[in-house]
Amino acid sequence: MHTGVYHSLDFTAEGKSADFLSIPFSVDRSPYFQVKVPMVRIKRGTGPRVLLMAGNHGDEYEGELALMRLIRHLGPDMIRGEITILPVANTPAVMAARRRSPLDDGNLNRAFPGDLAGSPTFRIAYFLERELFSRHDVVFDLHSGGTTMCHLPCALIERQGPPDRFSLALDLMKATGLGHGFIAENGATAPTSMAAAARAGAIGLSGEFGGGGTVTPGTMAATSRAIDNLLLKLGIVDERVLGSEASDREPMQLLALDSHQQSIFATRRGWFEPAVVPGARVEKGDVAGWYHDLSRIDAPEETLRFHESGIVIARRLPTDSEAGDCLIQVARPIDERAVLNWPAR
């Protein structure tokens, strides 16, 4: 009664059903409190099985809003196969408008494979990796830059699993219709949802759709289009559900994010002034921005320069920064042929 996770969803049932993942966790105001994580299941016959989730980080809203809309619009007569939707996966973090859970300071995307006897965030991670991801062929985890980062809209996969599965992941990433897609090098034991999906035998797909603790018409359109495109690509639906429009974008530019040298970090308290915006192409040595010290009128601003060439994919939004804050990040353009020739992990 005081540990573990509970739900009553029947994964074999046809139709549309909803339930909560319930996690007992005593708090001061409620000794028998349970964390309630909403889950929706839609099933019609046999076919592809996909898990759509958002709210892994609570302050990343594009995916949360788009999946709530999808729940309302999607019925079992519109699909073939199975869809599970978790619109607010780390519900305490979402309700607190925080990246991490206020109950245990847990960062869900650093908590896998989780711990059934741990705090709520680690129990959610355990349920996802051990019980939910393995029931699906594809896991699509939607992210954004959160409150403090502005991120170039792009899809994401990790270099995980055997070559055939990685090739399928790459194909699905391109199908999202986003202009950029980057490949992360986090390793098979990484505490991320994408590594967890791979360990569970599923194809992991993610994406960054905006940031700043808000949404825009552009970021919501990109998110809706990516969801619709994925469902169409998998053959789960025959028509767009979220009303998105097909894009005539150029082929996806693949990017590699595999070195800490691709980021510039603050080393002391200061105020960051960027020189470029996400999407800009830069060369090693180009000016990335300036770092000011407002406590010293005698100290000139420090010019920051990129350590690597590539495309800017994210920058810090708050100007006020502390040592350790990532100020700006650049990814390296890569060719698909080179990607497919990478050794398997």
C-alpha positions as CSV (number, residue, x, y, z in Angstrom):
1,M,0.0,0.0,0.0
2,H,2.9,2.4,0.6
3,T,5.3,1.4,-2.2
4,G,5.4,0.5,-5.9
5,V,3.1,1.6,-8.7
6,Y,-0.5,0.7,-9.5
7,H,-2.8,0.9,-12.5
8,S,-5.8,-1.0,-13.9
9,L,-5.3,-0.5,-17.6
10,D,-5.9,-3.7,-19.7
11,F,-3.4,-3.6,-22.5
12,T,-5.4,-6.3,-24.4
13,A,-8.7,-4.4,-24.4
14,E,-10.0,-3.0,-27.6
15,G,-11.3,0.6,-27.8
16,K,-10.3,3.7,-25.8
17,S,-9.7,3.7,-22.1
18,A,-8.0,6.0,-19.5
19,D,-6.5,5.4,-16.1
20,F,-3.8,6.8,-13.8
21,L,-0.5,5.4,-12.8
22,S,-0.7,5.7,-9.1
23,I,2.3,6.1,-6.9
24,P,1.9,6.2,-3.1
25,F,4.0,8.9,-1.5
26,S,3.2,10.3,1.9
27,V,3.4,14.1,2.1
28,D,2.8,16.5,5.0
29,R,-0.7,17.5,4.0
30,S,-1.8,14.1,3.0
31,P,-0.4,10.9,4.6
32,Y,-2.0,8.6,2.1
33,F,-1.3,10.8,-1.0
34,Q,-0.8,9.2,-4.4
35,V,0.9,10.8,-7.4
36,K,-1.5,10.4,-10.3
37,V,0.0,10.1,-13.8
38,P,-2.7,10.0,-16.5
39,M,-2.5,7.4,-19.2
40,V,-4.7,6.8,-22.2
41,R,-4.9,3.7,-24.3
42,I,-6.4,3.3,-27.8
43,K,-6.4,-0.1,-29.5
44,R,-8.0,-1.5,-32.6
45,G,-6.9,-4.9,-33.8
46,T,-3.3,-5.7,-34.5
47,G,-0.7,-3.3,-36.0
48,P,2.1,-1.0,-35.0
49,R,2.4,-0.1,-31.3
50,V,3.5,3.4,-30.4
51,L,3.9,5.3,-27.1
52,L,3.6,9.0,-27.2
53,M,4.8,10.9,-24.1
54,A,5.5,14.5,-23.0
55,G,6.1,16.2,-19.7
56,N,9.2,14.2,-19.1
57,H,10.4,17.7,-18.0
58,G,7.5,19.7,-16.6
59,D,8.2,23.0,-18.2
60,E,8.3,21.8,-21.8
61,Y,4.8,22.5,-23.1
62,E,4.5,21.9,-26.8
63,G,4.3,18.1,-26.5
64,E,2.0,18.3,-23.4
65,L,-0.5,20.5,-25.2
66,A,-0.4,18.6,-28.5
67,L,-0.9,15.2,-26.8
68,M,-3.8,16.5,-24.8
69,R,-5.4,17.6,-28.0
70,L,-4.6,14.3,-29.6
71,I,-6.4,12.4,-26.8
72,R,-9.5,14.4,-27.4
73,H,-9.5,14.0,-31.2
74,L,-8.3,10.4,-31.7
75,G,-10.8,7.5,-31.5
76,P,-10.3,3.8,-32.0
77,D,-12.2,3.8,-35.3
78,M,-9.4,6.1,-36.7
79,I,-6.4,3.8,-36.0
80,R,-5.0,0.3,-36.6
81,G,-2.8,-1.0,-33.9
82,E,-2.2,0.5,-30.5
83,I,-1.4,3.9,-29.1
84,T,-0.5,4.7,-25.5
85,I,-0.4,8.4,-24.5
86,L,1.2,10.0,-21.4
87,P,0.7,13.7,-21.9
88,V,2.3,14.7,-18.5
89,A,4.7,11.9,-17.7
90,N,6.3,13.6,-14.7
91,T,3.0,15.0,-13.4
92,P,4.3,16.7,-10.2
93,A,6.9,18.6,-12.3
94,V,4.3,19.7,-14.8
95,M,1.9,20.9,-12.2
96,A,4.7,22.9,-10.5
97,A,5.9,24.3,-13.9
98,R,9.4,22.9,-13.1
99,R,11.9,20.8,-15.0
100,R,12.2,18.5,-12.0
101,S,9.7,17.1,-9.6
102,P,9.0,19.2,-6.5
103,L,8.4,16.0,-4.5
104,D,12.0,14.6,-4.8
105,D,13.9,17.0,-7.1
106,G,13.9,14.1,-9.6
107,N,14.8,14.7,-13.2
108,L,12.9,11.9,-15.0
109,N,15.2,12.0,-18.0
110,R,18.1,11.2,-15.8
111,A,16.3,8.6,-13.7
112,F,16.2,5.5,-15.9
113,P,16.2,2.5,-15.3
114,G,14.5,3.7,-12.2
115,D,13.9,2.0,-8.8
116,L,10.5,0.5,-7.8
117,A,11.4,1.2,-4.1
118,G,12.7,4.7,-4.8
119,S,11.1,8.1,-4.8
120,P,8.2,9.0,-7.2
121,T,10.4,10.1,-10.2
122,F,12.4,6.8,-10.0
123,R,9.3,4.7,-9.7
124,I,7.8,6.4,-12.8
125,A,11.1,5.7,-14.7
126,Y,11.0,2.0,-13.5
127,F,7.4,1.6,-14.7
128,L,8.2,3.2,-18.1
129,E,11.3,1.2,-18.8
130,R,10.3,-2.2,-17.3
131,E,6.6,-2.3,-18.0
132,L,5.5,0.2,-20.7
133,F,8.3,0.7,-23.2
134,S,8.6,-3.0,-23.8
135,R,4.9,-3.2,-24.9
136,H,5.6,-0.8,-27.8
137,D,7.5,-0.8,-31.1
138,V,8.2,3.0,-31.0
139,V,8.5,5.4,-28.1
140,F,8.2,9.1,-29.1
141,D,9.2,11.4,-26.2
142,L,8.5,15.1,-26.9
143,H,10.7,17.8,-25.4
144,S,11.6,21.5,-25.7
145,G,14.2,23.8,-24.3
146,G,12.2,24.3,-21.1
147,T,12.1,27.6,-19.2
148,T,15.7,28.6,-19.7
149,M,16.7,27.5,-23.2
150,C,15.6,28.4,-26.7
151,H,16.0,25.3,-28.9
152,L,16.0,24.9,-32.7
153,P,13.1,22.6,-33.5
154,C,14.6,19.3,-34.4
155,A,14.1,15.6,-34.0
156,L,16.5,13.4,-31.9
157,I,17.7,9.9,-31.7
158,E,20.5,8.2,-29.8
159,R,22.9,5.9,-31.4
160,Q,21.6,2.8,-29.8
161,G,21.0,-0.9,-30.6
162,P,21.9,-3.0,-33.7
163,P,22.3,-1.4,-37.1
164,D,18.9,-2.4,-38.4
165,R,17.1,-0.8,-35.5
166,F,19.2,2.3,-35.7
167,S,18.4,2.5,-39.5
168,L,14.7,2.3,-38.7
169,A,15.1,5.0,-36.0
170,L,16.9,7.3,-38.6
171,D,14.1,6.7,-41.1
172,L,11.4,7.6,-38.5
173,M,13.3,10.7,-37.5
174,K,13.4,11.9,-41.1
175,A,9.7,11.2,-41.4
176,T,8.8,13.8,-38.7
177,G,9.3,16.5,-41.3
178,L,11.5,18.7,-39.2
179,G,14.4,20.6,-40.8
180,H,17.0,19.2,-38.5
181,G,17.7,16.0,-36.7
182,F,20.5,15.3,-34.3
183,I,22.1,12.1,-33.1
184,A,23.2,11.9,-29.5
185,E,26.1,9.8,-28.2
186,N,24.9,8.9,-24.7
187,G,25.7,5.2,-24.5
188,A,23.7,2.1,-23.8
189,T,23.6,2.6,-20.1
190,A,22.5,6.3,-20.2
191,P,19.8,7.4,-17.8
192,T,17.7,8.9,-20.6
193,S,14.3,7.8,-22.0
194,M,15.9,7.0,-25.4
195,A,18.4,4.6,-23.9
196,A,15.7,3.1,-21.8
197,A,13.6,2.5,-24.9
198,A,16.5,0.7,-26.5
199,R,17.1,-1.4,-23.5
200,A,13.4,-2.4,-23.6
201,G,13.6,-3.4,-27.2
202,A,11.7,-0.4,-28.7
203,I,12.9,2.3,-31.1
204,G,13.4,5.6,-29.3
205,L,12.6,8.9,-30.9
206,S,12.6,12.3,-29.4
207,G,12.5,15.9,-30.4
208,E,13.1,19.5,-29.2
209,F,10.3,21.8,-30.2
210,G,10.9,25.3,-28.8
211,G,11.4,26.5,-25.2
212,G,11.3,29.5,-23.0
213,G,8.5,28.1,-20.9
214,T,6.0,29.0,-23.6
215,V,4.7,27.9,-27.0
216,T,4.2,29.8,-30.3
217,P,2.1,29.1,-33.3
218,G,5.3,27.9,-35.1
219,T,6.4,25.5,-32.4
220,M,2.9,24.1,-32.0
221,A,2.6,23.6,-35.7
222,A,5.9,21.8,-35.9
223,T,5.0,19.5,-32.9
224,S,1.6,18.7,-34.4
225,R,3.1,18.0,-37.8
226,A,5.7,15.7,-36.3
227,I,3.1,13.7,-34.4
228,D,0.9,13.4,-37.5
229,N,3.8,12.5,-39.7
230,L,5.0,9.7,-37.4
231,L,1.5,8.2,-37.1
232,L,1.1,8.3,-40.9
233,K,4.6,6.8,-41.4
234,L,3.9,3.9,-39.1
235,G,0.6,3.2,-40.8
236,I,-1.4,3.7,-37.6
237,V,-3.7,6.4,-39.2
238,D,-4.6,7.2,-42.7
239,E,-5.3,11.0,-42.2
240,R,-3.8,13.8,-40.1
241,V,-5.4,13.9,-36.7
242,L,-4.1,17.2,-35.4
243,G,-4.9,19.2,-38.5
244,S,-1.3,19.9,-39.4
245,E,-0.3,20.6,-42.9
246,A,2.3,18.6,-44.9
247,S,5.6,20.5,-45.2
248,D,7.6,21.1,-48.4
249,R,10.9,21.4,-46.4
250,E,14.2,20.5,-47.8
251,P,15.6,17.1,-46.7
252,M,16.5,16.9,-43.0
253,Q,19.9,18.1,-42.1
254,L,21.5,15.5,-39.8
255,L,23.6,16.8,-36.9
256,A,25.9,15.1,-34.4
257,L,26.1,16.2,-30.8
258,D,29.0,14.2,-29.3
259,S,31.4,16.5,-27.5
260,H,31.3,18.9,-24.6
261,Q,33.4,21.2,-26.8
262,Q,30.2,21.9,-28.8
263,S,28.9,23.9,-25.9
264,I,30.1,27.1,-24.2
265,F,29.7,27.1,-20.4
266,A,29.8,29.9,-17.9
267,T,32.7,29.7,-15.5
268,R,31.6,32.5,-13.2
269,R,28.6,34.7,-12.5
270,G,27.8,37.0,-15.4
271,W,25.3,38.2,-18.0
272,F,25.2,36.6,-21.4
273,E,24.7,38.5,-24.6
274,P,24.3,36.1,-27.6
275,A,25.7,37.1,-31.0
276,V,23.7,34.5,-33.0
277,V,20.3,32.7,-32.9
278,P,19.5,29.0,-33.2
279,G,19.7,27.8,-36.8
280,A,22.8,30.0,-37.6
281,R,25.7,28.3,-39.3
282,V,29.0,29.2,-37.5
283,E,32.7,28.4,-37.8
284,K,35.2,27.5,-35.1
285,G,36.5,30.8,-33.8
286,D,33.4,32.8,-34.7
287,V,31.9,35.1,-32.0
288,A,29.2,33.3,-30.0
289,G,28.4,36.2,-27.8
290,W,29.7,38.4,-25.0
291,Y,29.8,37.8,-21.2
292,H,29.4,40.9,-19.1
293,D,30.1,41.6,-15.4
294,L,27.6,44.1,-14.2
295,S,29.3,44.3,-10.8
296,R,32.5,45.8,-12.3
297,I,32.3,49.0,-14.4
298,D,36.1,48.7,-15.1
299,A,35.9,45.2,-16.7
300,P,35.2,45.0,-20.4
301,E,32.9,42.3,-21.6
302,E,34.5,38.9,-22.5
303,T,34.2,37.8,-26.1
304,L,33.1,34.2,-26.3
305,R,34.0,32.2,-29.4
306,F,32.8,28.8,-30.7
307,H,35.1,25.9,-30.1
308,E,33.6,23.9,-33.0
309,S,31.9,24.7,-36.3
310,G,28.3,23.7,-37.0
311,I,24.7,24.8,-36.6
312,V,23.6,26.5,-33.4
313,I,20.8,24.4,-31.9
314,A,20.2,26.0,-28.5
315,R,21.0,29.1,-26.4
316,R,20.4,30.1,-22.9
317,L,17.4,32.5,-22.5
318,P,18.0,34.2,-19.0
319,T,20.8,36.7,-19.4
320,D,21.8,36.3,-15.8
321,S,24.0,33.2,-15.5
322,E,26.1,31.2,-13.0
323,A,29.2,29.1,-13.3
324,G,28.2,25.8,-15.0
325,D,25.3,27.2,-17.0
326,C,25.3,26.1,-20.7
327,L,25.2,29.4,-22.7
328,I,25.1,28.2,-26.2
329,Q,25.4,24.9,-28.1
330,V,26.4,24.0,-31.7
331,A,25.9,20.7,-33.5
332,R,28.1,19.2,-36.3
333,P,26.4,18.6,-39.7
334,I,26.9,15.0,-40.8
335,D,26.1,13.0,-43.9
336,E,23.6,10.1,-43.7
337,R,26.0,7.7,-45.3
338,A,28.6,8.3,-42.6
339,V,25.9,7.8,-40.0
340,L,24.9,4.4,-41.3
341,N,28.5,3.3,-41.3
342,W,29.0,4.0,-37.6
343,P,29.8,0.9,-35.6
344,A,26.9,-0.5,-33.6
345,R,26.9,-0.2,-29.8
